[in-house]
């Protein structure tokens, strides 16, 4: 599934409170950056996910967010450092921005 212009516009708008957001299409998905740091993606399946690291990753787990996991071609299990957004942040820019700021604080 390719990322549509509408998907990109939605994600950029959702996180617009951060200021300047840049994007880059990669591997069937999209990376979202703030000041050169990737903080979220749209995965190949179209799901919008936020990057977790350190204590923020633990918080995402505690919130019930689902980590992006997949099976490689060789059958090995892999987990990426991205989690689904909690329901309250999926359509609410203030909540999404707050999570993005927490992600960026851990990533910088």
matplotlib code that plots the C-alpha trace (Angstrom):
import matplotlib.pyplot as plt

x = [0.0, 1.4, 1.1, -1.4, -1.2, -4.2, -2.4, 0.6, -1.5, -3.4, -0.2, 1.4, -1.7, -2.0, 1.5, 1.4, 1.7, 5.3, 6.1, 8.0, 7.4, 9.2, 8.5, 10.3, 8.7, 10.6, 10.0, 6.4, 5.7, 6.5, 8.9, 8.0, 10.7, 11.0, 14.3, 15.9, 14.8, 12.4, 9.6, 6.8, 6.0, 3.2, 3.9, 3.6, 0.1, -1.0, -0.9, 0.4, 3.0, 5.2, 8.8, 9.5, 12.7, 13.7, 11.0, 8.7, 8.7, 7.7, 4.9, 3.5, 3.4, 1.6, -0.9, -1.7, -0.2, 0.9, 4.5, 5.3, 6.4, 6.8, 8.3, 11.3, 11.6, 13.8, 11.1, 12.9, 10.8, 11.6, 10.3, 10.7, 10.8, 7.4, 4.0, 0.5, -1.0, -3.4, -7.1, -7.2, -4.3, -5.4, -7.6, -6.7, -3.7, -3.1, -2.8, -0.7, 1.6, 2.1, 3.2, 5.5, 7.2, 7.8, 9.1, 11.5, 12.7, 13.9, 15.3, 17.5]
y = [0.0, 3.4, 6.4, 8.8, 12.6, 12.6, 10.4, 12.7, 15.9, 14.3, 13.3, 16.7, 18.5, 16.2, 17.2, 20.8, 22.2, 21.1, 23.7, 22.7, 19.0, 17.4, 14.1, 11.5, 8.4, 5.2, 1.5, 1.8, 4.2, 7.7, 9.2, 12.4, 14.6, 17.6, 19.5, 16.6, 14.0, 11.2, 11.0, 9.2, 7.1, 6.0, 2.3, 0.2, -0.8, 2.8, 3.0, 6.2, 5.3, 7.2, 6.4, 5.2, 5.2, 5.0, 5.8, 7.0, 3.5, 2.1, 4.7, 3.7, 0.1, 1.1, 3.0, -0.1, 1.1, -1.7, -2.1, -2.6, -6.2, -8.4, -11.6, -11.4, -13.5, -15.9, -16.4, -14.4, -12.1, -8.4, -5.4, -1.9, 1.1, 2.4, 2.2, 2.9, 6.2, 5.8, 6.4, 9.8, 11.1, 9.7, 12.6, 15.2, 17.4, 18.6, 15.0, 13.9, 16.9, 16.2, 12.6, 13.8, 16.2, 13.4, 11.2, 14.0, 14.6, 11.0, 11.0, 14.1]
z = [0.0, -1.0, 1.3, -0.3, -0.4, 2.0, 4.5, 4.4, 4.8, 7.8, 9.6, 9.0, 10.2, 13.3, 14.4, 13.1, 16.6, 16.7, 14.0, 10.8, 9.9, 7.0, 5.5, 3.4, 1.7, 2.6, 2.2, 1.3, 4.2, 5.3, 7.9, 9.8, 11.1, 13.3, 13.2, 11.5, 14.0, 13.0, 15.6, 13.7, 10.7, 8.5, 8.2, 5.1, 6.2, 6.5, 10.4, 11.9, 14.6, 17.0, 17.8, 21.3, 23.2, 26.9, 29.4, 26.7, 25.1, 28.5, 28.7, 25.3, 26.5, 29.7, 27.6, 25.6, 22.4, 20.0, 18.9, 15.3, 14.9, 11.9, 10.6, 8.3, 5.2, 7.0, 9.7, 12.4, 14.5, 14.5, 16.5, 15.4, 17.8, 16.8, 18.5, 17.4, 18.7, 21.6, 20.5, 22.2, 20.0, 16.7, 15.8, 18.4, 17.5, 21.1, 22.3, 19.3, 19.7, 23.4, 22.6, 19.8, 22.2, 24.7, 21.9, 20.7, 24.3, 24.5, 21.0, 21.2]

ax = plt.figure().add_subplot(projection="3d")
ax.plot(x, y, z, "-o")
ax.set_aspect("equal")
plt.show()
